[in-house]
Amino acid sequence: MARLQLKKIEKVYPNGFKAVHGVDLEVRDGEFMVFVGPSGCAKSTLLRMIAGLETITGGELHIGGKLVNQLAPKQRGIAMVFQNYALYPHMTVFENLAFGLKLAGTPKAEVTQRVRHAAGLLEMEHLLERYPKQLSGGQAQRVAVGRAIVKKPEVFLFDEPLSNLDAKLRAAMRVRLTELHRTLRETGQPATVVYVTHDQVEAMTMGERICVLKDGVIQQVDTPTALYDRPANAFVASFIGSPEMNIVNAQLKPGDNGVTVELGGQVLRLPASRAAQLNSGSGAVQFGLRPEHVSAGPRPQGDSVPVEGTLRFAEHMGSEVFVHFTVGDNAMSARVPADELHGLQDKARGAAHVFHFQMQRAHLFEAQSGVSLLRCP
């Protein structure tokens, strides 16, 4: 088990491009940390720097309290699982799992014990005599994970390991990897994990904490719930959540009767409890509201306010429907239960409809920087 510390980590390429900008981060002992962000945000670059596969231009990297900037990958106490699994095609599963241990001179009996232990954890004892070409994508992925487990590393590094799998298998493997981390912890082999993905669903369901990256800069590090409910800025708010948060330009106006938000020519009043959390007063802002906090039915909820919108189209997802509409020139969406579509089925594109916004769940961000204007409760 090891704590991972990144102190002012930078990456500058020979052509002068700066990919990573002074990253400060601590991954706790035994923690499952997820790096998430759009393509090109440097999450994989950062992971490869931890692994020793990319040189660190500036800053310090500590694993288990030891400075490892100049250490070779094999000296860092890490094991990495790649996107393409990188299995040796001429070796059986057993031989793939055992290969690294044999190179390290591990006694034969211990090699066998470690391999069978890893195979048991991953429920693949029946696969040990097969070759990679005889494996499904999910089975090959488990072998790649098993190869990391047998090394008993201090830190596991995963670089988008599920991206080559179909949607159903990805969902199953998310559960398997999360359970594996907990099993290792419960059996006295706790594992510090850094997991890279561009899929925010993977990040939200797997990570104990999530590090959101954009252009080589950390935007926010927190638990999945905190990121969802209290995003630090508009980028995090829009990136975390599916469908993404509605974020539109608006005007914030304090008055004698409270604080209002002018949006698409309509005035929406903020509840006093939400207004009390504001850090600043008035002017241009970005107004945010998650689709599930927009009701399409006739009955308002709590402090909801009616908002007149124009229907665009609906996406039927089974038990729920994503209703897309506009308020003025602003495109927005509502995530509603299928049985709440009262009267919507008979309305055509371009028809008017009254939605209800749960203003106690509204977010407000600075117009230019996108920084949240709400103090954490």
Secondary structure, DSSP 8 states (H G I E B T S, - for coil): ---EEEEEEEEE-TTS-EEEEEEEEEE-TT-EEEEE-STTSSHHHHHHHHHTSS---EEEEEETTEE-TTS-GGGTTEEEE-TT----TTS-HHHHHHHHHHHTT--HHHHHHHHHHHHHHTT-GGGTT--GGGS-HHHHHHHHHHHHHTT--SEEEEESTTTTS-HHHHHHHHHHHHHHHHHHHHTT---EEEEEES-HHHHHHH-SEEEEEETTEEEEEE-HHHHHHS-SBHHHHHHSSSS--EEEEEEEEEETTEEEEEETTEEEE--HHHHTTBSS-SEEEEEEE-GGGEE-SSS--TTEEEEEEEEEEEEE-SSEEEEEEEETTEEEEEEEEGGG-TTTTT--TT-EEEEEEEGGG-EEEETTT-BB-B---
